[in-house]
Amino acid sequence: MLSLAAEPVFHLGAIPITNTILNTLLVDGILVGLALYFNKIAAVIPSKFQSVIEIIVQELFNLTQTVAGKETMKIFPWVMTFFIFILIANWSGLLPILGSLGVFHHTSDGTEFIPLFRSTSTDLNTTLALALVSLTATHTMSIRTLGLKEYLGRFFSLNPLNMFSGFLELISELTKVISFSFRLFGNIFVGEVILGLLSTLFAFLLPIPIIFYELFVGAVQATIFALLTMAFMSIFTTPHEAEGV
């Protein structure tokens, strides 16, 4: 049964190293490996595999360009990075071989099996960190693009009506952190709990369609996170007066 909190596999001094931390390092390793691999095989006349990857990247770029306009080159790297990292993180928890690797810890209730790797998206710490990175990057980009005065004018004004709407917008920015983190965490965590229960009760056949469904959910959640980041970055790099035009 998947626990709500990530399980510590070992300790470095007083610092617990959990299976979601190990999974994050695994995902980072996969991303670096893929980057080196694609850099090596990239050709002017692409293979079928390279063509598929280029189509996906091009479609995301075109979508970003439609939404963000002239700020596309600033926003697209963030969108693509979030999408790829979250996608691989979500899918990594569905590989049976990773779930079967682990260590046994002796507790007062007996021996407990701790998997070495657990999808980092099932750790609220990770999804919260991703949400904070997205929010921080969005507001930093807004200040650099519009200037501090224009940025603060979005939230603060001497006009009572604008001041109230600015206060509501400030509150909405704080709720984005909760929305971003819990949406991703909840969908992936619940999916892996259901898959774990079905795998325990029915070892063969029945979990297979659930795995395909969770692959779809993992892709959808990665897309939603990336697209919302794109939309918010586009909004916050647009002058406040031009938003209603």
C-alpha positions as CSV (number, residue, x, y, z in Angstrom):
1,M,0.0,0.0,0.0
2,L,1.4,3.4,-1.0
3,S,1.8,5.7,2.0
4,L,0.9,9.3,1.8
5,A,4.5,10.4,2.7
6,A,7.5,9.3,0.8
7,E,9.4,6.5,2.5
8,P,13.1,7.0,3.6
9,V,15.4,4.4,2.0
10,F,18.5,5.4,3.9
11,H,20.0,8.4,5.7
12,L,23.0,10.7,4.9
13,G,23.7,11.7,8.5
14,A,20.5,13.2,9.8
15,I,19.1,13.7,6.3
16,P,16.6,11.1,5.1
17,I,16.9,10.1,1.4
18,T,13.5,9.1,0.3
19,N,12.5,7.0,-2.7
20,T,11.0,10.0,-4.4
21,I,14.3,11.8,-4.1
22,L,16.0,8.8,-5.8
23,N,13.3,8.9,-8.4
24,T,13.9,12.6,-9.0
25,L,17.6,11.8,-9.5
26,L,16.6,9.0,-11.9
27,V,14.4,11.3,-13.9
28,D,17.2,13.9,-14.1
29,G,19.6,11.2,-15.3
30,I,17.1,10.1,-18.0
31,L,16.7,13.8,-19.1
32,V,20.4,14.3,-19.4
33,G,20.8,11.0,-21.2
34,L,18.0,11.9,-23.7
35,A,19.6,15.3,-24.3
36,L,23.0,13.7,-25.1
37,Y,21.3,11.0,-27.2
38,F,19.2,13.4,-29.3
39,N,22.2,15.7,-29.7
40,K,24.2,12.8,-31.1
41,I,21.6,11.4,-33.5
42,A,20.1,14.7,-34.7
43,A,20.4,14.9,-38.5
44,V,19.4,17.3,-41.2
45,I,17.3,14.5,-42.8
46,P,15.5,13.2,-39.7
47,S,14.7,9.6,-38.9
48,K,11.1,8.6,-38.2
49,F,11.8,8.8,-34.4
50,Q,13.4,12.2,-34.8
51,S,10.5,13.4,-36.9
52,V,8.0,12.4,-34.2
53,I,9.9,14.3,-31.6
54,E,10.3,17.3,-33.8
55,I,6.5,17.3,-34.5
56,I,5.7,17.3,-30.8
57,V,8.1,20.1,-30.0
58,Q,7.0,22.1,-33.0
59,E,3.3,21.8,-32.1
60,L,4.1,23.0,-28.5
61,F,6.2,25.8,-29.9
62,N,3.4,26.9,-32.2
63,L,0.9,26.8,-29.4
64,T,3.2,28.9,-27.2
65,Q,3.7,31.3,-30.0
66,T,0.0,31.7,-30.5
67,V,-0.5,32.5,-26.8
68,A,2.7,34.4,-25.9
69,G,3.5,36.2,-29.2
70,K,6.8,38.0,-29.0
71,E,7.6,36.6,-25.6
72,T,7.7,33.0,-27.0
73,M,11.4,32.6,-26.8
74,K,11.4,33.4,-23.1
75,I,8.4,31.3,-22.2
76,F,8.8,28.2,-24.3
77,P,11.9,26.7,-22.6
78,W,10.0,26.8,-19.3
79,V,6.9,25.1,-20.9
80,M,9.0,22.4,-22.5
81,T,11.0,21.7,-19.4
82,F,8.0,21.4,-17.1
83,F,6.3,19.2,-19.7
84,I,9.1,16.7,-20.2
85,F,10.1,16.5,-16.5
86,I,6.6,15.9,-15.2
87,L,5.8,13.5,-18.0
88,I,8.8,11.3,-17.3
89,A,8.3,11.6,-13.5
90,N,4.6,10.5,-13.9
91,W,5.4,7.6,-16.2
92,S,8.4,6.4,-14.2
93,G,6.1,5.2,-11.4
94,L,4.3,2.9,-13.8
95,L,7.3,0.7,-14.6
96,P,6.9,-2.6,-12.7
97,I,10.6,-3.3,-12.6
98,L,11.2,-0.1,-10.6
99,G,8.5,-0.9,-8.1
100,S,10.0,-4.4,-7.5
101,L,13.4,-3.0,-6.5
102,G,13.6,-2.1,-2.8
103,V,14.9,-2.7,0.7
104,F,13.4,-4.3,3.8
105,H,13.2,-2.2,6.9
106,H,12.5,-3.8,10.3
107,T,9.8,-2.1,12.3
108,S,7.9,-2.8,15.5
109,D,5.1,-4.3,13.3
110,G,7.5,-6.6,11.4
111,T,9.4,-6.3,8.2
112,E,8.4,-3.6,5.7
113,F,9.3,-3.5,2.1
114,I,10.3,0.0,0.9
115,P,10.6,0.4,-2.9
116,L,13.8,2.2,-4.0
117,F,11.9,4.3,-6.5
118,R,8.5,6.0,-6.2
119,S,7.2,8.5,-8.7
120,T,8.3,11.9,-7.5
121,S,4.9,13.3,-8.5
122,T,3.3,11.3,-5.7
123,D,5.3,13.4,-3.2
124,L,3.5,16.7,-2.3
125,N,6.9,18.3,-1.6
126,T,7.9,17.8,-5.2
127,T,4.6,19.1,-6.7
128,L,4.7,22.1,-4.3
129,A,8.3,22.8,-5.3
130,L,7.3,22.7,-9.0
131,A,4.4,25.1,-8.3
132,L,6.7,27.5,-6.5
133,V,9.2,27.4,-9.3
134,S,6.5,28.1,-11.9
135,L,5.1,31.0,-9.8
136,T,8.5,32.5,-9.1
137,A,9.6,32.2,-12.7
138,T,6.4,33.9,-13.9
139,H,6.7,36.9,-11.6
140,T,10.4,37.3,-12.2
141,M,9.8,37.3,-15.9
142,S,7.0,39.8,-15.5
143,I,9.3,42.2,-13.6
144,R,12.1,41.9,-16.1
145,T,9.7,42.3,-19.1
146,L,7.4,45.1,-17.9
147,G,9.5,46.7,-15.2
148,L,8.8,46.9,-11.4
149,K,6.4,49.8,-11.6
150,E,4.1,48.2,-14.2
151,Y,4.3,44.9,-12.3
152,L,3.3,46.4,-9.0
153,G,0.5,48.4,-10.7
154,R,-1.2,45.0,-11.4
155,F,-1.7,44.5,-7.6
156,F,-1.7,48.0,-6.1
157,S,-3.5,51.2,-7.1
158,L,-4.9,54.4,-5.5
159,N,-8.2,53.7,-7.2
160,P,-10.4,51.9,-4.7
161,L,-11.9,49.6,-7.4
162,N,-8.6,48.7,-8.9
163,M,-7.1,48.2,-5.4
164,F,-9.8,45.7,-4.6
165,S,-9.4,43.8,-7.9
166,G,-5.6,43.9,-7.4
167,F,-6.0,42.4,-3.9
168,L,-8.1,39.6,-5.4
169,E,-5.5,39.0,-8.0
170,L,-2.8,38.8,-5.3
171,I,-4.9,36.2,-3.4
172,S,-5.4,34.2,-6.6
173,E,-1.6,34.1,-7.1
174,L,-1.3,32.4,-3.7
175,T,-4.1,29.9,-4.5
176,K,-2.3,28.9,-7.7
177,V,0.4,27.2,-5.6
178,I,-2.2,25.1,-3.9
179,S,-4.1,24.4,-7.2
180,F,-0.9,23.5,-9.1
181,S,0.6,21.2,-6.4
182,F,-2.6,19.4,-5.3
183,R,-3.9,18.8,-8.8
184,L,-0.7,17.0,-10.0
185,F,-0.2,15.2,-6.7
186,G,-3.7,14.0,-6.3
187,N,-4.2,12.6,-9.8
188,I,-0.9,10.7,-9.8
189,F,-1.0,9.5,-6.2
190,V,-4.6,8.2,-6.5
191,G,-3.7,6.5,-9.8
192,E,-0.8,4.6,-8.3
193,V,-2.8,3.6,-5.2
194,I,-5.5,2.1,-7.4
195,L,-2.9,0.4,-9.6
196,G,-1.1,-1.0,-6.5
197,L,-4.3,-2.4,-5.1
198,L,-5.3,-4.1,-8.4
199,S,-1.8,-5.5,-8.8
200,T,-2.1,-7.0,-5.4
201,L,-5.5,-8.6,-6.0
202,F,-5.1,-9.4,-9.7
203,A,-1.4,-9.9,-10.7
204,F,-2.1,-10.4,-14.4
205,L,-4.2,-8.8,-17.1
206,L,-6.5,-6.5,-15.1
207,P,-3.8,-4.0,-14.2
208,I,-2.8,-3.6,-17.9
209,P,-5.7,-1.3,-19.0
210,I,-5.2,0.7,-15.8
211,I,-1.5,1.2,-16.7
212,F,-2.5,2.5,-20.1
213,Y,-5.1,4.8,-18.5
214,E,-2.5,6.1,-16.1
215,L,-0.1,6.7,-19.0
216,F,-2.8,8.9,-20.5
217,V,-3.4,10.7,-17.1
218,G,0.3,11.3,-16.6
219,A,0.5,12.9,-20.1
220,V,-2.6,15.0,-19.5
221,Q,-1.3,16.3,-16.1
222,A,2.1,17.2,-17.6
223,T,0.3,19.0,-20.4
224,I,-2.0,20.9,-18.0
225,F,0.8,22.0,-15.8
226,A,2.9,23.2,-18.8
227,L,0.0,25.0,-20.5
228,L,-1.2,26.8,-17.3
229,T,2.4,28.0,-16.8
230,M,2.4,29.2,-20.4
231,A,-0.8,31.0,-20.0
232,F,0.2,32.7,-16.7
233,M,3.6,33.7,-18.1
234,S,1.9,35.2,-21.1
235,I,-0.6,37.1,-19.0
236,F,2.1,38.5,-16.7
237,T,4.3,39.6,-19.5
238,T,1.5,41.6,-21.1
239,P,1.0,45.2,-20.0
240,H,-2.0,45.4,-17.7
241,E,-3.8,47.9,-20.0
242,A,-3.4,45.7,-23.0
243,E,-5.1,42.7,-21.5
244,G,-8.6,43.9,-22.2
245,V,-7.8,44.8,-25.8
